[in-house]
Amino acid sequence: MTRLRQWRDKFFRPGEIRLLVWSTAWFFCLLGGYYQLRPLRETEAFTRGSDEIPWLFLASFLTMLVASPIYASVANRGRGMRLVSRVYRFFELNLLVFFFAMQVSDAGIAAWVGRVYFVWLSVFNLFVVSLMWSVFTDANRSDQAKRLFGFISAGGTIGGITGSAFASWLSQQVDISYVLIAGIVALELCQQCGRVFAKTLTSQDLVNEDAHNPDDETAALASTEQTATSKEKHSMWVGIRTVWKSPYLLGLCLFMLALQACATTVYCEQADFIREANLNEADRFALISKINLWVLSLTLAVQLLGTAALLRRLGMAIVLGVFPLIYVIGFAGLAFWPSLNWIVALVVVHRASSYAVFAPAIQILYTVVDRRTLYQAKGFLDTAVVRGGDVMSAQLFGVLRFNGLSLTAIAAGFLPLAVLTGLLGMRIGRQQAEMQQRGRPAGHD
């Protein structure tokens, strides 16, 4: 018991545990609900395979461009649980409309409902997750965030595992559209957790505690700098010019484009393999739910082993160079031993590796970028480059399939790109390490 208290006192300050419990419960319910809703999107998309997926990616990209400034405008009008409740209730209403729309028996209407739902879920995920993290960021000081956010993220991963398992079970009991009702329940639970979190925060004087802590003054200074920087004029064209002037960022841009091309090709291959397996709707939904379950379980296992320690020991060059080898091996397997089991294994390994190791590694690459360049370039790279890469590679895949190329031929054709992606990753990793040692940020170099 004494050792447990020592561990608690090492990681937590007075009053933080209750806040941590309810914030973790919020993220648990949110990702649990999302991973119940996601298989329904994939089921609708995979029914039509690569014939429509390129256009669904394009529609999602254009909708995100429209939705992002709308979200920013809504977020600027208020904050806290009142804003959360309004946004979450709006999406609950959306889910209810989709539920009734999916009861329509007309095949043509059902197809369009599925298309709209595919695009809608991308916007939904943007709003609800970003809003939750905004609340947590406002509520936690810099030193708190470093200690607590890792626990919250792990709670979300466990929630995703639970939601995927529940969705797989539910699909065998009732019509798959009932996961929409489960999603509504999950959003309601999120709000209840959020209200208790807000009340706990109000009742505790955490904001004024250690008011003169140097760490808080440093965090306040950083916040002031960020606010000043954010007032500068930023746009997609500013981001393009910033990336073009920096060899480091330009290399990162090419690396991210190549990586997205590989990832989107795997997604399209998965869609066509599942479609050609001739599974019924319930079995297709159950398979996708199980894939999500396996992905998140493997992600959690890697996170528990220590993502930070793994990145520190291997180094950025090895991590960024080895990760694309997953695609090299995967495409080679699809080219010579194509099967549904192989594509499922490839999807599970590449998504889990991305969530647990590669996504944090990408964020580390930005640590050698000066603050002004960061705010000018990161938004462009994370939105236009990543989502634009999805659109271009999906369109290319659709053209190749339309011209009669088989899945094995396309996989073989992408092998050289996967190898090139690994080489680019190693080069970017070495550049990051060199800049970190020199202590020179990458700007307009």
C-alpha positions in Angstrom: 0.0 0.0 0.0 2.9 2.4 0.8 4.5 1.7 -2.5 1.2 2.4 -4.3 0.9 5.7 -2.5 4.4 6.6 -3.5 3.7 5.9 -7.1 0.5 7.9 -6.9 2.2 10.9 -5.3 5.0 10.7 -8.0 2.6 11.1 -10.9 -0.4 12.9 -9.5 -1.0 16.2 -7.6 -3.8 16.6 -5.0 -7.2 16.5 -6.8 -6.0 15.4 -10.1 -7.1 11.8 -9.9 -10.8 12.6 -10.0 -10.2 14.9 -13.0 -8.2 12.2 -14.7 -10.9 9.5 -14.1 -13.7 11.6 -15.7 -11.6 12.9 -18.6 -10.5 9.4 -19.3 -14.1 8.1 -19.1 -15.1 10.8 -21.6 -12.5 9.8 -24.1 -13.3 6.1 -23.5 -17.0 6.7 -24.4 -16.1 8.9 -27.3 -13.8 6.5 -29.1 -16.0 3.6 -28.0 -18.9 5.3 -29.9 -16.7 6.2 -32.9 -15.5 2.6 -33.3 -19.1 1.5 -33.3 -20.0 3.9 -36.1 -16.8 3.5 -38.2 -17.5 -0.1 -39.4 -20.9 1.0 -40.8 -19.0 3.5 -43.0 -16.6 0.9 -44.2 -19.4 -1.6 -44.8 -21.2 0.9 -47.0 -18.0 1.9 -48.9 -16.7 -1.7 -49.3 -20.0 -2.8 -50.9 -19.0 -0.8 -54.0 -15.3 -1.1 -53.6 -12.8 1.0 -55.6 -15.5 2.0 -58.1 -16.7 4.7 -55.7 -14.1 5.1 -53.0 -12.0 7.6 -55.0 -15.0 9.9 -55.3 -15.9 9.4 -51.6 -12.4 10.5 -50.7 -12.7 13.5 -52.9 -16.1 14.5 -51.4 -14.7 14.0 -47.8 -11.7 16.2 -48.7 -13.9 19.0 -50.1 -16.2 18.8 -47.1 -13.3 19.0 -44.7 -12.2 22.2 -46.4 -15.6 23.7 -45.9 -16.1 22.3 -42.4 -12.8 23.4 -40.9 -13.5 27.2 -40.9 -17.1 26.5 -39.8 -15.7 24.5 -36.8 -13.3 27.4 -36.0 -16.1 29.9 -36.1 -18.3 27.8 -33.8 -15.5 27.2 -31.4 -14.8 30.9 -31.2 -18.4 31.6 -30.1 -18.0 29.9 -26.8 -16.4 27.1 -24.9 -16.9 24.7 -22.1 -19.7 22.1 -21.6 -22.4 24.4 -23.0 -20.7 24.4 -26.4 -19.9 20.6 -26.1 -23.5 19.8 -25.4 -24.8 21.9 -28.4 -22.4 20.2 -30.8 -22.8 16.7 -29.4 -26.7 17.0 -29.4 -26.5 18.3 -33.0 -24.6 15.1 -34.0 -27.0 13.0 -32.0 -29.8 14.4 -34.1 -27.8 13.6 -37.3 -27.4 10.0 -36.1 -31.1 9.7 -35.5 -31.9 11.0 -39.0 -29.4 8.5 -40.5 -31.0 5.7 -38.5 -34.5 6.3 -39.9 -33.0 6.9 -43.4 -31.3 3.5 -43.3 -34.7 1.8 -42.7 -35.8 2.8 -46.2 -35.9 -0.3 -48.5 -35.3 1.5 -51.8 -31.8 0.5 -53.0 -31.1 3.8 -54.7 -31.9 5.9 -51.6 -30.0 3.5 -49.4 -26.9 3.9 -51.6 -27.0 7.7 -51.3 -27.5 7.5 -47.6 -24.4 5.3 -47.3 -22.4 7.8 -49.4 -23.5 10.8 -47.3 -22.8 8.9 -44.1 -19.2 8.1 -45.3 -18.5 11.8 -45.7 -20.4 12.8 -42.6 -18.3 10.6 -40.3 -15.1 12.3 -41.3 -16.6 15.7 -40.3 -18.1 14.2 -37.1 -14.7 12.9 -36.0 -13.1 16.2 -36.6 -15.6 18.1 -34.5 -16.2 15.8 -31.5 -12.5 14.8 -30.9 -11.1 18.3 -31.4 -13.7 19.9 -29.1 -13.0 17.3 -26.3 -9.2 18.0 -26.5 -9.9 21.8 -26.5 -11.7 21.4 -23.1 -8.9 19.3 -21.7 -6.2 21.7 -22.9 -8.1 24.7 -21.3 -8.4 22.8 -18.1 -4.8 21.6 -17.7 -1.6 23.5 -17.2 1.4 22.5 -19.3 3.0 20.4 -16.5 -0.4 18.6 -16.0 -0.8 17.8 -19.6 2.6 16.1 -19.9 1.7 13.9 -17.0 -2.0 13.2 -17.6 -2.6 13.2 -21.4 -0.9 9.8 -21.9 -3.3 8.1 -19.5 -6.2 9.8 -21.2 -5.1 8.6 -24.6 -4.7 5.0 -23.3 -8.2 5.2 -22.0 -9.4 6.2 -25.5 -7.6 3.3 -27.0 -9.3 0.9 -24.6 -12.7 2.6 -25.4 -12.1 1.9 -29.1 -11.3 -1.8 -28.3 -14.5 -2.0 -26.3 -16.6 -0.3 -29.0 -15.2 -2.5 -31.7 -16.0 -5.7 -29.8 -19.5 -4.5 -28.9 -20.2 -3.5 -32.6 -19.1 -7.0 -33.7 -21.4 -8.6 -31.2 -24.3 -6.3 -32.0 -24.1 -6.9 -35.7 -24.9 -10.6 -35.1 -27.9 -9.8 -32.9 -29.8 -7.0 -34.8 -29.7 -5.0 -38.0 -26.3 -3.1 -38.2 -28.1 0.3 -38.4 -28.7 0.0 -34.6 -25.1 0.9 -34.0 -26.3 4.5 -34.7 -28.5 4.3 -31.6 -25.5 3.0 -29.7 -23.6 6.0 -31.0 -26.2 8.3 -29.6 -26.0 6.6 -26.2 -22.2 7.0 -26.3 -22.4 10.8 -27.0 -24.8 11.2 -24.1 -22.4 9.3 -21.8 -19.6 11.6 -23.0 -21.7 14.7 -22.0 -22.4 13.2 -18.5 -18.7 12.5 -18.0 -17.9 16.0 -19.2 -20.4 17.6 -16.8 -18.9 15.8 -13.8 -15.4 16.7 -15.1 -16.4 20.4 -15.3 -18.0 20.4 -11.8 -14.9 18.7 -10.3 -12.7 21.3 -12.0 -14.9 24.1 -10.6 -14.8 22.7 -7.1 -11.1 22.5 -7.0 -8.7 25.4 -6.9 -6.3 23.8 -9.4 -5.9 26.9 -11.5 -4.6 29.0 -8.7 -2.5 26.3 -7.1 1.2 27.1 -7.4 0.3 30.3 -9.1 4.0 31.5 -9.1 5.4 28.2 -10.4 8.1 28.9 -13.0 6.7 26.2 -15.2 3.4 28.0 -15.3 5.1 31.3 -16.2 6.9 29.5 -19.0 3.7 28.0 -20.2 2.0 31.4 -20.1 4.9 32.9 -22.1 4.6 30.1 -24.7 0.8 30.7 -24.9 1.4 34.4 -25.5 3.9 33.7 -28.2 1.5 31.2 -29.8 -1.3 33.8 -29.7 0.9 36.4 -31.3 2.0 34.0 -34.0 -1.5 32.9 -34.7 -2.5 36.5 -35.5 -0.2 36.5 -38.5 -1.8 35.9 -41.8 -1.9 32.1 -42.5 -3.4 30.4 -45.5 -2.8 27.5 -47.7 -0.7 29.6 -50.1 1.5 30.8 -47.1 1.9 27.1 -46.2 2.9 26.2 -49.7 5.5 29.0 -49.9 6.9 28.1 -46.5 7.3 24.4 -47.4 8.8 25.3 -50.8 11.5 27.5 -49.2 12.7 24.8 -46.7 14.5 21.7 -48.1 13.7 19.9 -44.8 10.0 20.6 -45.0 9.9 19.9 -48.8 11.4 16.5 -48.1 8.9 15.9 -45.4 6.1 16.9 -47.8 7.3 14.4 -50.4 7.6 11.7 -47.7 4.1 12.2 -46.4 2.7 12.2 -50.0 4.4 8.9 -50.7 3.3 7.4 -47.4 -0.3 8.4 -48.0 -0.2 6.9 -51.4 0.8 3.6 -49.9 -1.7 3.7 -47.1 -4.6 4.7 -49.4 -3.7 1.9 -51.8 -3.9 -0.6 -49.0 -7.3 0.8 -48.1 -8.6 0.4 -51.6 -7.1 -3.1 -51.9 -8.8 -4.0 -48.7 -12.1 -2.7 -50.0 -11.9 -4.8 -53.2 -10.7 -7.9 -51.5 -13.6 -7.7 -49.0 -16.1 -7.0 -51.8 -14.9 -10.0 -53.8 -15.2 -12.2 -50.8 -19.0 -12.0 -51.3 -19.8 -11.6 -47.6 -23.3 -10.6 -46.6 -23.8 -7.2 -44.9 -23.7 -8.5 -41.3 -20.6 -10.6 -41.9 -18.8 -7.7 -43.6 -19.7 -5.4 -40.7 -18.5 -8.0 -38.2 -15.2 -8.5 -40.1 -14.5 -4.7 -40.2 -15.3 -4.5 -36.5 -12.8 -7.3 -35.7 -10.1 -5.6 -37.8 -10.6 -2.4 -35.7 -10.5 -4.5 -32.5 -7.2 -6.2 -33.6 -5.7 -2.8 -34.6 -6.5 -1.1 -31.3 -5.4 -4.1 -29.2 -2.0 -4.2 -31.0 -1.8 -0.4 -30.6 -2.4 -0.6 -26.9 0.2 -3.4 -26.5 2.9 -1.3 -28.2 1.9 1.8 -26.2 2.2 -0.2 -23.0 5.7 -1.3 -24.0 6.6 2.3 -24.2 6.3 4.3 -27.5 8.6 7.1 -26.2 11.3 4.6 -25.2 11.1 2.8 -28.5 11.5 6.1 -30.5 14.4 7.1 -28.3 16.3 3.8 -28.6 15.8 3.2 -32.3 16.2 6.8 -33.5 14.1 8.7 -36.1 16.1 7.4 -39.1 15.4 3.8 -38.3 11.7 4.4 -37.3 10.9 6.4 -40.5 12.9 4.0 -42.7 11.6 0.7 -41.3 7.9 1.7 -41.1 7.5 1.7 -44.9 8.9 -1.8 -45.0 5.5 -2.9 -43.8 4.2 -1.8 -47.2 7.1 -3.4 -49.1 6.3 -6.8 -47.4 2.6 -6.2 -47.7 2.6 -5.4 -51.4 5.0 -8.2 -52.2 2.6 -10.6 -50.4 -0.4 -9.3 -52.4 1.6 -9.6 -55.6 2.6 -13.2 -55.1 0.2 -14.7 -52.5 -3.0 -12.6 -52.7 -5.7 -13.5 -50.2 -8.2 -11.9 -47.8 -6.2 -13.0 -44.8 -3.0 -11.4 -46.1 -4.7 -8.0 -46.7 -6.4 -8.1 -43.3 -3.0 -8.8 -41.6 -1.4 -5.9 -43.6 -4.2 -3.5 -42.5 -3.9 -4.5 -38.9 -0.1 -4.2 -38.8 0.2 -0.9 -40.7 -2.6 0.9 -38.8 -1.4 -0.3 -35.4 2.2 0.7 -36.2 1.0 4.1 -37.4 -1.1 4.8 -34.3 1.4 3.6 -31.8 4.8 4.7 -33.3 4.7 6.5 -36.6 2.1 9.2 -35.8 4.1 10.3 -32.7 7.3 10.1 -34.7 5.9 12.5 -37.3 5.1 15.1 -34.6 8.7 14.8 -33.4 9.9 15.9 -36.8 8.3 19.3 -36.2 10.3 19.9 -33.0 13.3 21.2 -35.0 11.1 23.7 -36.8 10.9 27.3 -35.5 7.5 28.5 -34.2 6.6 30.8 -37.0 7.4 28.2 -39.7 5.5 25.6 -37.6 2.3 27.5 -37.7 2.6 28.4 -41.3 3.5 24.9 -42.6 2.0 22.3 -40.3 -1.6 23.1 -41.1 -0.9 22.7 -44.8 1.0 19.5 -44.4 -1.5 17.9 -42.0 -4.6 18.8 -44.1 -3.9 19.6 -47.8 -0.9 17.2 -48.2 -2.3 14.3 -46.2 -5.9 14.5 -47.4 -4.9 15.6 -50.8 -2.5 12.6 -51.0 -5.5 10.4 -50.1 -7.5 11.9 -53.0 -4.8 11.6 -55.6 -3.8 8.1 -54.8 -7.4 6.9 -54.6 -8.1 8.5 -58.0 -5.0 6.7 -59.4 -6.1 3.4 -58.0 -9.6 3.9 -59.5 -8.1 4.7 -62.9 -5.9 1.6 -62.8 -8.8 -0.7 -61.8 -11.0 0.9 -64.5 -8.4 0.0 -67.1 -8.4 -3.6 -66.1 -5.4 -3.9 -63.8 -5.7 -6.6 -61.2 -5.2 -6.1 -57.5 -2.0 -8.2 -57.6 -0.6 -6.1 -60.5 -1.4 -2.8 -58.7 0.3 -4.1 -55.5 3.4 -5.1 -57.5 3.5 -1.7 -59.2 3.5 0.1 -55.8 6.5 -1.9 -54.5 9.1 0.6 -55.9 7.1 3.5 -54.3 7.2 1.7 -50.9 11.0 1.2 -51.2 11.4 4.9 -52.1 9.3 5.9 -49.2 11.6 4.0 -46.8 14.6 5.8 -48.3 12.9 9.2 -47.9 12.1 8.4 -44.3 15.6 7.5 -43.4 16.9 10.7 -45.0 14.3 12.9 -43.1 15.1 11.1 -39.9 18.8 11.8 -40.3 18.2 15.4 -41.1 16.0 15.8 -38.0 18.7 14.2 -35.8 21.4 16.5 -37.3 19.3 19.7 -36.8 18.5 18.6 -33.2 22.2 18.2 -32.4 23.1 21.6 -34.0 20.2 23.2 -32.2 19.2 25.0 -35.4 15.5 25.2 -36.3 14.4 24.5 -39.8 12.9 27.6 -41.2 13.5 29.3 -44.5 16.9 27.6 -44.8 
